[in-house]
Structure formats: C-alpha cells, structure tokens
Amino acid sequence: MRSEVLLIIIGMAFVTYLTRIGALALFRFTGVPTWLNRWLKYVPVAILTSLIVPSLLLPKGYLDISLNNHYLIAGIAAAFVAYKSRNIIATLGLGMSIMLVLKLL
C-alpha cells in the first residue's frame, strides 16, 4: 500500500475520532441541550430527503415532471401510502409494484 493512502486513512480516522470525542467531552456533564436535541431529530429526515428527491425529479439528469417519469409516479404513490398507513412493507410493496407495472407497460 502506498504511504499516501495510509496517511489519508489515518488522518480521516483521527478527524472522525476528534469530532466524536469533542461532542462527548462538550456534553459529558451538562447533557445535550433540549433545543439541540430537537434540532438533531430532523437531520435523518433531511438527509434522506436530499438523497431521494433528486432521484425522483432528475432520473435522466434533467428535471422531468411528467407522466413519463415512472420514478416520480411511484414515489408519490409510495409517499401517500407511507403517510396514510405508516407501514414500511406496504410502502415498499406498492412502490415496487407500481414501478414494475409502469416498466412493463
């Protein structure tokens, strides 16, 4: 292994360790403030949204808001089922079924 690659891996591990130990040391005695805890609850939703929305709206590399965008149609249907049922199996099943039907048609 080249020494540059090893140094990069060690550096990344060190930076990751510092950020984690920094937060642990900062909130060790006081605990996480309520406002920060409330704010952090939205981080997973924001990250997941930023990953999903571009693949629904930009499936071919450009904005496609039409009935020919199968990803968008299946995504909207799956989002509706997820909102109404709160059931991950139903959401995934419906979304994949709609994609299969639209791809076969």
TAWOGI-V361254 format. One record per helix or strand of 3 or more residues. SS is the DSSP state (helix for helix, strand for strand). FROM is the first residue (numbers start at 1). TO is the last residue. Records with the same first field share a line. If there is no record, write none. Layout:
BEGIN
SS=FROM-TO ; FROM-TO
END
This chain:
BEGIN
helix=3-26 ; 34-40 ; 43-57 ; 70-85 ; 88-104
END
